[in-house]
Amino acid sequence: MARKNLKVVRLIEPDLCLECRFAQTAQVELADGTFQRMIHCRRLDCDNWDYSSAESAKSVQTDEAA
């Protein structure tokens, strides 16, 4: 994945993302080096994001749909 300014944000309504065409599950490397499964969103202007607790992320490895 191309180098981007990645952020981890809180989802206001996580259930909405489960059916969204822009969302997919991913393995995210956090700033402290730990990994966590999260939802990766290709839409850059979603109203479902809470930026108040945004943290940096090092990398994202999305799950490829078969």
Secondary structure, 3 states (H helix, E strand, C coil): CCCCCCEEEEECCHHHHHCCCCEEEEEEEECCCCEEEEEEECCCCCCCEEEEEEEEEEEEEECCCC
